[in-house]
C-alpha cells in the first residue's frame, strides 16, 4: 500500500514537472524566436524548414539600427527617449495620485466608499477603442495631441485605477495601531501616511510601479492615435513605422529593435520580481 502511494506521488510530481516544462516552453518560444531571428540573415529567416539556431550568426541587424543609417539610428534613439520619458512620467504621476487615494479608501470612512472603490476598478475594464476617439477629440481641443502630458494623462485612465486597487489592499494590511500611535504623537493624516505608513508599503509601491511602467512601455494603440508627429512616437509605434513597409517587412531589424526594447523590462523584472509578486498577491487578497 505504501509503495503504491509513493509511486502515485512520484507519477503525480513527474507529471506536474513535465506540464510546467511544456507550458514554460510554450511561453518562452516566441521570445526565443524573436532573439534568434534578430541574429539571422534575411534569407535565412524565410528558409524552409525553419532553423532553430542561426546558421550564419550576424549582428548586422543590430548595427543597422544603432550605428547604421544615421537617420534610422536617430529615429530609433528618439523613439527610445520618448518611451523612457512617457513611462517614467506615467509611473511618477500615477503613484503621486494613487497613493493618497488608496490611503483614503483604506483609512478614511466616508459615504459610498465601497461602491466608489468598485467603480474605480470597473473603470479599468473599459475597452480602449470605446474611449479612444473621445480622448483624441478632447485632447485635440486642449492642444495635448503629440505631447508628453497628453499621452501620460491618457495612460493614467488605465494605470490609476489599477494602482489604487493594489495599494489599497496593501494599506489594509498595515495595522491601524500605527495610525493611532502617530496621531498620539501629534502627526496629521498626511504626516502619518508619509512618515509612518509609506515605509511599510514599499513592496506595494514597487509592484504598482513595475506594472505601470510595463503598461506604458508596451502600449501601442493610444500612442499610435495621439502621437501623430514622428518625432514624438514611442518605441512600439516607431518600430512598426520604421520596419513595416507597404510591400516588405524588415524582419531581422524589427526583431533586433524588439529585443532592445524588451531589455529594460526584463532587467526591471529581474531585480524587482520579488516585490512584484508580493505586492500583487497582497493587493489581490486583502481589502
Short mmCIF file of the C-alpha atoms (twelve columns), coordinates in Angstrom:
data_MODEL
# 
_entry.id   MODEL 
# 
loop_
_atom_site.group_PDB 
_atom_site.id 
_atom_site.type_symbol 
_atom_site.label_atom_id 
_atom_site.label_alt_id 
_atom_site.label_comp_id 
_atom_site.label_asym_id 
_atom_site.label_seq_id 
_atom_site.Cartn_x 
_atom_site.Cartn_y 
_atom_site.Cartn_z 
_atom_site.pdbx_PDB_model_num 
ATOM 1   C CA . UNK A 1   0.000   0.000  0.000   1 
ATOM 2   C CA . UNK A 2   2.820   2.374  0.922   1 
ATOM 3   C CA . UNK A 3   4.662   1.557  -2.302  1 
ATOM 4   C CA . UNK A 4   1.508   2.278  -4.326  1 
ATOM 5   C CA . UNK A 5   1.023   5.631  -2.617  1 
ATOM 6   C CA . UNK A 6   4.689   6.521  -3.126  1 
ATOM 7   C CA . UNK A 7   4.501   5.538  -6.793  1 
ATOM 8   C CA . UNK A 8   1.367   7.663  -7.225  1 
ATOM 9   C CA . UNK A 9   3.132   10.668 -5.656  1 
ATOM 10  C CA . UNK A 10  6.169   10.197 -7.909  1 
ATOM 11  C CA . UNK A 11  3.970   9.916  -11.009 1 
ATOM 12  C CA . UNK A 12  1.974   12.993 -9.977  1 
ATOM 13  C CA . UNK A 13  5.135   15.009 -9.303  1 
ATOM 14  C CA . UNK A 14  6.665   13.911 -12.608 1 
ATOM 15  C CA . UNK A 15  3.507   14.843 -14.484 1 
ATOM 16  C CA . UNK A 16  3.472   18.310 -12.874 1 
ATOM 17  C CA . UNK A 17  7.134   18.878 -13.763 1 
ATOM 18  C CA . UNK A 18  6.540   17.829 -17.383 1 
ATOM 19  C CA . UNK A 19  3.461   20.053 -17.581 1 
ATOM 20  C CA . UNK A 20  5.395   23.031 -16.189 1 
ATOM 21  C CA . UNK A 21  8.232   22.462 -18.673 1 
ATOM 22  C CA . UNK A 22  5.780   22.253 -21.591 1 
ATOM 23  C CA . UNK A 23  3.925   25.407 -20.536 1 
ATOM 24  C CA . UNK A 24  7.222   27.216 -19.940 1 
ATOM 25  C CA . UNK A 25  8.409   26.195 -23.394 1 
ATOM 26  C CA . UNK A 26  5.204   27.483 -24.985 1 
ATOM 27  C CA . UNK A 27  5.583   30.827 -23.180 1 
ATOM 28  C CA . UNK A 28  9.293   31.228 -23.967 1 
ATOM 29  C CA . UNK A 29  9.196   30.042 -27.591 1 
ATOM 30  C CA . UNK A 30  8.078   33.433 -29.043 1 
ATOM 31  C CA . UNK A 31  10.816  35.221 -27.072 1 
ATOM 32  C CA . UNK A 32  13.431  32.694 -28.186 1 
ATOM 33  C CA . UNK A 33  12.276  33.002 -31.806 1 
ATOM 34  C CA . UNK A 34  12.469  36.783 -31.614 1 
ATOM 35  C CA . UNK A 35  16.042  36.641 -30.287 1 
ATOM 36  C CA . UNK A 36  17.403  34.118 -32.797 1 
ATOM 37  C CA . UNK A 37  15.657  35.883 -35.696 1 
ATOM 38  C CA . UNK A 38  17.462  39.082 -34.763 1 
ATOM 39  C CA . UNK A 39  20.780  37.285 -35.401 1 
ATOM 40  C CA . UNK A 40  19.784  35.757 -38.754 1 
ATOM 41  C CA . UNK A 41  20.365  36.970 -42.288 1 
ATOM 42  C CA . UNK A 42  17.236  37.997 -44.189 1 
ATOM 43  C CA . UNK A 43  17.300  34.932 -46.478 1 
ATOM 44  C CA . UNK A 44  17.616  32.505 -43.558 1 
ATOM 45  C CA . UNK A 45  14.578  33.978 -41.809 1 
ATOM 46  C CA . UNK A 46  12.365  32.597 -44.597 1 
ATOM 47  C CA . UNK A 47  14.162  29.269 -45.022 1 
ATOM 48  C CA . UNK A 48  12.072  26.077 -45.147 1 
ATOM 49  C CA . UNK A 49  12.301  24.154 -42.900 1 
ATOM 50  C CA . UNK A 50  12.936  26.902 -40.343 1 
ATOM 51  C CA . UNK A 51  16.226  26.899 -38.424 1 
ATOM 52  C CA . UNK A 52  16.089  26.969 -34.645 1 
ATOM 53  C CA . UNK A 53  19.616  28.368 -34.457 1 
ATOM 54  C CA . UNK A 54  21.269  30.765 -36.916 1 
ATOM 55  C CA . UNK A 55  23.443  29.004 -39.489 1 
ATOM 56  C CA . UNK A 56  25.328  32.232 -40.065 1 
ATOM 57  C CA . UNK A 57  25.398  34.295 -36.884 1 
ATOM 58  C CA . UNK A 58  25.288  38.035 -37.599 1 
ATOM 59  C CA . UNK A 59  24.886  41.297 -35.661 1 
ATOM 60  C CA . UNK A 60  24.161  43.247 -38.820 1 
ATOM 61  C CA . UNK A 61  20.556  43.852 -37.791 1 
ATOM 62  C CA . UNK A 62  21.624  45.479 -34.528 1 
ATOM 63  C CA . UNK A 63  24.330  47.567 -36.162 1 
ATOM 64  C CA . UNK A 64  21.941  48.846 -38.827 1 
ATOM 65  C CA . UNK A 65  19.548  50.329 -36.251 1 
ATOM 66  C CA . UNK A 66  22.190  51.599 -33.809 1 
ATOM 67  C CA . UNK A 67  25.198  52.714 -35.856 1 
ATOM 68  C CA . UNK A 68  23.996  52.131 -39.412 1 
ATOM 69  C CA . UNK A 69  21.991  54.650 -41.368 1 
ATOM 70  C CA . UNK A 70  22.185  57.943 -39.457 1 
ATOM 71  C CA . UNK A 71  18.550  58.917 -39.939 1 
ATOM 72  C CA . UNK A 72  17.320  55.462 -38.860 1 
ATOM 73  C CA . UNK A 73  19.596  55.465 -35.794 1 
ATOM 74  C CA . UNK A 74  18.449  58.922 -34.742 1 
ATOM 75  C CA . UNK A 75  14.817  57.879 -35.156 1 
ATOM 76  C CA . UNK A 76  15.278  54.750 -33.062 1 
ATOM 77  C CA . UNK A 77  17.048  56.692 -30.298 1 
ATOM 78  C CA . UNK A 78  14.281  59.311 -30.418 1 
ATOM 79  C CA . UNK A 79  11.605  56.629 -30.038 1 
ATOM 80  C CA . UNK A 80  13.562  55.115 -27.156 1 
ATOM 81  C CA . UNK A 81  13.869  58.513 -25.453 1 
ATOM 82  C CA . UNK A 82  10.142  59.162 -25.854 1 
ATOM 83  C CA . UNK A 83  9.259   55.801 -24.336 1 
ATOM 84  C CA . UNK A 84  11.560  56.394 -21.372 1 
ATOM 85  C CA . UNK A 85  10.101  59.859 -20.707 1 
ATOM 86  C CA . UNK A 86  6.497   58.707 -21.034 1 
ATOM 87  C CA . UNK A 87  6.931   55.526 -18.974 1 
ATOM 88  C CA . UNK A 88  8.772   57.202 -16.094 1 
ATOM 89  C CA . UNK A 89  6.392   60.175 -16.081 1 
ATOM 90  C CA . UNK A 90  3.378   57.855 -16.041 1 
ATOM 91  C CA . UNK A 91  4.807   55.929 -13.093 1 
ATOM 92  C CA . UNK A 92  5.604   59.109 -11.147 1 
ATOM 93  C CA . UNK A 93  2.235   60.826 -11.699 1 
ATOM 94  C CA . UNK A 94  0.250   57.630 -11.168 1 
ATOM 95  C CA . UNK A 95  1.893   56.883 -7.816  1 
ATOM 96  C CA . UNK A 96  1.608   60.528 -6.760  1 
ATOM 97  C CA . UNK A 97  -2.168  60.379 -7.215  1 
ATOM 98  C CA . UNK A 98  -2.848  56.724 -6.415  1 
ATOM 99  C CA . UNK A 99  -1.041  56.659 -3.066  1 
ATOM 100 C CA . UNK A 100 -3.170  59.244 -1.201  1 
ATOM 101 C CA . UNK A 101 -6.322  57.946 -2.914  1 
ATOM 102 C CA . UNK A 102 -5.589  54.372 -1.822  1 
ATOM 103 C CA . UNK A 103 -4.775  55.575 1.702   1 
ATOM 104 C CA . UNK A 104 -8.084  57.438 1.864   1 
ATOM 105 C CA . UNK A 105 -10.030 54.372 0.682   1 
ATOM 106 C CA . UNK A 106 -8.256  52.258 3.280   1 
ATOM 107 C CA . UNK A 107 -8.285  54.554 6.298   1 
ATOM 108 C CA . UNK A 108 -10.888 57.333 5.979   1 
ATOM 109 C CA . UNK A 109 -14.585 56.410 6.354   1 
ATOM 110 C CA . UNK A 110 -16.955 58.231 4.024   1 
ATOM 111 C CA . UNK A 111 -20.356 57.585 2.460   1 
ATOM 112 C CA . UNK A 112 -20.369 55.416 -0.636  1 
ATOM 113 C CA . UNK A 113 -16.765 54.295 -0.223  1 
ATOM 114 C CA . UNK A 114 -17.442 50.658 -1.076  1 
ATOM 115 C CA . UNK A 115 -19.349 51.470 -4.252  1 
ATOM 116 C CA . UNK A 116 -16.768 54.025 -5.317  1 
ATOM 117 C CA . UNK A 117 -13.822 51.639 -4.998  1 
ATOM 118 C CA . UNK A 118 -15.637 49.095 -7.164  1 
ATOM 119 C CA . UNK A 119 -16.414 51.832 -9.681  1 
ATOM 120 C CA . UNK A 120 -12.695 52.641 -9.784  1 
ATOM 121 C CA . UNK A 121 -11.927 49.007 -10.599 1 
ATOM 122 C CA . UNK A 122 -14.676 48.698 -13.215 1 
ATOM 123 C CA . UNK A 123 -13.424 51.835 -14.982 1 
ATOM 124 C CA . UNK A 124 -10.240 49.954 -15.845 1 
ATOM 125 C CA . UNK A 125 -12.235 47.359 -17.762 1 
ATOM 126 C CA . UNK A 126 -13.381 49.784 -20.473 1 
ATOM 127 C CA . UNK A 127 -12.031 48.763 -23.907 1 
ATOM 128 C CA . UNK A 128 -9.554  51.228 -25.382 1 
ATOM 129 C CA . UNK A 129 -11.488 51.560 -28.644 1 
ATOM 130 C CA . UNK A 130 -14.553 52.911 -26.815 1 
ATOM 131 C CA . UNK A 131 -12.784 55.872 -25.243 1 
ATOM 132 C CA . UNK A 132 -10.008 56.446 -27.793 1 
ATOM 133 C CA . UNK A 133 -11.961 58.778 -30.105 1 
ATOM 134 C CA . UNK A 134 -13.385 60.904 -27.236 1 
ATOM 135 C CA . UNK A 135 -9.891  61.209 -25.763 1 
ATOM 136 C CA . UNK A 136 -8.448  62.260 -29.109 1 
ATOM 137 C CA . UNK A 137 -11.155 64.867 -29.736 1 
ATOM 138 C CA . UNK A 138 -10.803 66.272 -26.224 1 
ATOM 139 C CA . UNK A 139 -7.010  66.417 -26.363 1 
ATOM 140 C CA . UNK A 140 -7.127  67.990 -29.819 1 
ATOM 141 C CA . UNK A 141 -9.146  70.901 -28.423 1 
ATOM 142 C CA . UNK A 142 -6.768  71.175 -25.452 1 
ATOM 143 C CA . UNK A 143 -3.674  71.073 -27.729 1 
ATOM 144 C CA . UNK A 144 -2.436  67.901 -25.993 1 
ATOM 145 C CA . UNK A 145 -2.068  65.782 -29.135 1 
ATOM 146 C CA . UNK A 146 1.565   64.805 -29.809 1 
ATOM 147 C CA . UNK A 147 2.651   65.922 -26.342 1 
ATOM 148 C CA . UNK A 148 4.094   64.015 -23.401 1 
ATOM 149 C CA . UNK A 149 1.415   65.254 -20.938 1 
ATOM 150 C CA . UNK A 150 -1.357  64.159 -23.289 1 
ATOM 151 C CA . UNK A 151 -0.024  60.615 -23.610 1 
ATOM 152 C CA . UNK A 152 0.680   60.338 -19.873 1 
ATOM 153 C CA . UNK A 153 -2.839  61.504 -18.993 1 
ATOM 154 C CA . UNK A 154 -4.388  59.009 -21.410 1 
ATOM 155 C CA . UNK A 155 -2.332  56.163 -19.941 1 
ATOM 156 C CA . UNK A 156 -3.466  57.114 -16.454 1 
ATOM 157 C CA . UNK A 157 -7.037  56.261 -17.413 1 
ATOM 158 C CA . UNK A 158 -5.917  52.631 -17.068 1 
ATOM 159 C CA . UNK A 159 -2.917  52.757 -14.714 1 
ATOM 160 C CA . UNK A 160 -4.505  54.869 -11.969 1 
ATOM 161 C CA . UNK A 161 -7.481  52.572 -11.125 1 
ATOM 162 C CA . UNK A 162 -5.226  49.505 -11.026 1 
ATOM 163 C CA . UNK A 163 -2.669  51.229 -8.799  1 
ATOM 164 C CA . UNK A 164 -5.335  52.476 -6.393  1 
ATOM 165 C CA . UNK A 165 -6.754  48.965 -6.059  1 
ATOM 166 C CA . UNK A 166 -3.367  47.333 -5.471  1 
ATOM 167 C CA . UNK A 167 -2.173  49.959 -2.975  1 
ATOM 168 C CA . UNK A 168 -5.461  49.899 -1.057  1 
ATOM 169 C CA . UNK A 169 -5.021  46.184 -0.491  1 
ATOM 170 C CA . UNK A 170 -1.555  46.829 0.854   1 
ATOM 171 C CA . UNK A 171 -2.673  49.697 3.107   1 
ATOM 172 C CA . UNK A 172 -5.386  47.416 4.501   1 
ATOM 173 C CA . UNK A 173 -2.668  45.041 5.648   1 
ATOM 174 C CA . UNK A 174 -0.966  47.680 7.812   1 
ATOM 175 C CA . UNK A 175 -2.187  47.653 11.449  1 
ATOM 176 C CA . UNK A 176 -4.280  50.690 12.335  1 
ATOM 177 C CA . UNK A 177 -2.443  50.910 15.623  1 
ATOM 178 C CA . UNK A 178 0.367   52.627 13.732  1 
ATOM 179 C CA . UNK A 179 -2.046  55.404 12.704  1 
ATOM 180 C CA . UNK A 180 -3.266  55.782 16.268  1 
ATOM 181 C CA . UNK A 181 0.268   55.927 17.625  1 
ATOM 182 C CA . UNK A 182 1.227   58.592 15.066  1 
ATOM 183 C CA . UNK A 183 -1.900  60.595 15.975  1 
ATOM 184 C CA . UNK A 184 -0.950  60.474 19.649  1 
ATOM 185 C CA . UNK A 185 2.475   61.825 18.708  1 
ATOM 186 C CA . UNK A 186 0.816   64.786 17.007  1 
ATOM 187 C CA . UNK A 187 1.072   63.730 13.336  1 
ATOM 188 C CA . UNK A 188 -1.511  64.874 10.841  1 
ATOM 189 C CA . UNK A 189 -3.107  62.495 8.334   1 
ATOM 190 C CA . UNK A 190 -0.571  63.457 5.679   1 
ATOM 191 C CA . UNK A 191 2.383   63.117 8.048   1 
ATOM 192 C CA . UNK A 192 1.104   59.738 9.186   1 
ATOM 193 C CA . UNK A 193 0.834   58.496 5.615   1 
ATOM 194 C CA . UNK A 194 4.254   59.778 4.530   1 
ATOM 195 C CA . UNK A 195 6.366   59.140 7.631   1 
ATOM 196 C CA . UNK A 196 4.713   56.085 9.181   1 
ATOM 197 C CA . UNK A 197 2.670   54.119 6.643   1 
ATOM 198 C CA . UNK A 198 4.536   54.532 3.329   1 
ATOM 199 C CA . UNK A 199 7.803   52.969 4.585   1 
ATOM 200 C CA . UNK A 200 5.780   49.810 5.310   1 
ATOM 201 C CA . UNK A 201 4.206   49.550 1.850   1 
ATOM 202 C CA . UNK A 202 7.375   49.689 -0.250  1 
ATOM 203 C CA . UNK A 203 6.669   46.289 -1.890  1 
ATOM 204 C CA . UNK A 204 3.223   47.502 -2.943  1 
ATOM 205 C CA . UNK A 205 4.610   50.737 -4.381  1 
ATOM 206 C CA . UNK A 206 7.275   48.775 -6.236  1 
ATOM 207 C CA . UNK A 207 4.737   46.309 -7.645  1 
ATOM 208 C CA . UNK A 208 2.495   49.124 -8.858  1 
ATOM 209 C CA . UNK A 209 5.482   50.940 -10.381 1 
ATOM 210 C CA . UNK A 210 6.576   47.876 -12.364 1 
ATOM 211 C CA . UNK A 211 3.116   47.163 -13.731 1 
ATOM 212 C CA . UNK A 212 2.526   50.807 -14.684 1 
ATOM 213 C CA . UNK A 213 5.949   51.015 -16.338 1 
ATOM 214 C CA . UNK A 214 5.336   47.877 -18.404 1 
ATOM 215 C CA . UNK A 215 1.847   49.016 -19.429 1 
ATOM 216 C CA . UNK A 216 3.055   52.415 -20.620 1 
ATOM 217 C CA . UNK A 217 6.236   51.000 -22.184 1 
ATOM 218 C CA . UNK A 218 4.417   48.404 -24.306 1 
ATOM 219 C CA . UNK A 219 1.227   50.329 -25.173 1 
ATOM 220 C CA . UNK A 220 0.573   50.732 -28.887 1 
ATOM 221 C CA . UNK A 221 -2.964  51.839 -29.760 1 
ATOM 222 C CA . UNK A 222 -3.163  55.071 -27.744 1 
ATOM 223 C CA . UNK A 223 0.332   56.153 -28.760 1 
ATOM 224 C CA . UNK A 224 -0.435  55.464 -32.419 1 
ATOM 225 C CA . UNK A 225 -3.549  57.656 -32.214 1 
ATOM 226 C CA . UNK A 226 -2.308  60.563 -30.107 1 
ATOM 227 C CA . UNK A 227 1.301   60.876 -31.271 1 
ATOM 228 C CA . UNK A 228 0.792   61.904 -34.912 1 
ATOM 229 C CA . UNK A 229 4.240   63.501 -35.183 1 
ATOM 230 C CA . UNK A 230 7.052   61.070 -35.977 1 
ATOM 231 C CA . UNK A 231 9.420   62.813 -33.563 1 
ATOM 232 C CA . UNK A 232 7.018   62.106 -30.670 1 
ATOM 233 C CA . UNK A 233 6.279   58.436 -31.334 1 
ATOM 234 C CA . UNK A 234 7.155   55.782 -28.755 1 
ATOM 235 C CA . UNK A 235 9.022   52.542 -29.447 1 
ATOM 236 C CA . UNK A 236 6.099   50.172 -30.222 1 
ATOM 237 C CA . UNK A 237 4.709   52.562 -32.834 1 
ATOM 238 C CA . UNK A 238 8.141   53.637 -34.075 1 
ATOM 239 C CA . UNK A 239 9.236   50.059 -34.725 1 
ATOM 240 C CA . UNK A 240 6.167   49.366 -36.863 1 
ATOM 241 C CA . UNK A 241 6.556   52.640 -38.737 1 
ATOM 242 C CA . UNK A 242 10.267  52.039 -39.402 1 
ATOM 243 C CA . UNK A 243 10.400  48.393 -40.432 1 
ATOM 244 C CA . UNK A 244 6.969   47.550 -41.859 1 
ATOM 245 C CA . UNK A 245 6.528   48.878 -45.379 1 
ATOM 246 C CA . UNK A 246 3.809   48.566 -47.981 1 
ATOM 247 C CA . UNK A 247 5.452   45.604 -49.737 1 
ATOM 248 C CA . UNK A 248 8.280   44.450 -47.466 1 
ATOM 249 C CA . UNK A 249 8.942   43.878 -43.791 1 
ATOM 250 C CA . UNK A 250 12.488  44.103 -42.410 1 
ATOM 251 C CA . UNK A 251 12.074  41.181 -40.047 1 
ATOM 252 C CA . UNK A 252 15.682  40.997 -38.876 1 
ATOM 253 C CA . UNK A 253 15.930  44.667 -37.958 1 
ATOM 254 C CA . UNK A 254 12.455  44.654 -36.431 1 
ATOM 255 C CA . UNK A 255 13.343  41.689 -34.216 1 
ATOM 256 C CA . UNK A 256 16.621  43.356 -33.201 1 
ATOM 257 C CA . UNK A 257 14.723  46.511 -32.250 1 
ATOM 258 C CA . UNK A 258 12.199  44.394 -30.342 1 
ATOM 259 C CA . UNK A 259 14.983  42.700 -28.366 1 
ATOM 260 C CA . UNK A 260 16.472  46.076 -27.413 1 
ATOM 261 C CA . UNK A 261 13.013  47.287 -26.432 1 
ATOM 262 C CA . UNK A 262 12.468  44.240 -24.224 1 
ATOM 263 C CA . UNK A 263 15.766  44.536 -22.325 1 
ATOM 264 C CA . UNK A 264 14.712  47.360 -19.913 1 
ATOM 265 C CA . UNK A 265 11.574  45.465 -18.916 1 
ATOM 266 C CA . UNK A 266 13.490  42.215 -18.369 1 
ATOM 267 C CA . UNK A 267 16.133  43.952 -16.245 1 
ATOM 268 C CA . UNK A 268 13.444  45.714 -14.208 1 
ATOM 269 C CA . UNK A 269 11.602  42.462 -13.596 1 
ATOM 270 C CA . UNK A 270 14.783  40.528 -12.693 1 
ATOM 271 C CA . UNK A 271 15.742  42.946 -9.935  1 
ATOM 272 C CA . UNK A 272 12.250  43.642 -8.610  1 
ATOM 273 C CA . UNK A 273 10.358  40.390 -9.250  1 
ATOM 274 C CA . UNK A 274 10.106  39.582 -5.532  1 
ATOM 275 C CA . UNK A 275 8.423   42.913 -4.821  1 
ATOM 276 C CA . UNK A 276 6.137   42.480 -7.835  1 
ATOM 277 C CA . UNK A 277 4.843   39.057 -6.788  1 
ATOM 278 C CA . UNK A 278 4.479   40.059 -3.145  1 
ATOM 279 C CA . UNK A 279 2.767   43.326 -3.959  1 
ATOM 280 C CA . UNK A 280 0.299   41.834 -6.415  1 
ATOM 281 C CA . UNK A 281 -0.527  38.992 -4.025  1 
ATOM 282 C CA . UNK A 282 -1.148  41.382 -1.139  1 
ATOM 283 C CA . UNK A 283 -3.290  43.652 -3.279  1 
ATOM 284 C CA . UNK A 284 -5.316  40.742 -4.601  1 
ATOM 285 C CA . UNK A 285 -6.254  39.063 -1.306  1 
ATOM 286 C CA . UNK A 286 -6.757  41.939 1.118   1 
ATOM 287 C CA . UNK A 287 -9.468  44.519 1.448   1 
# 
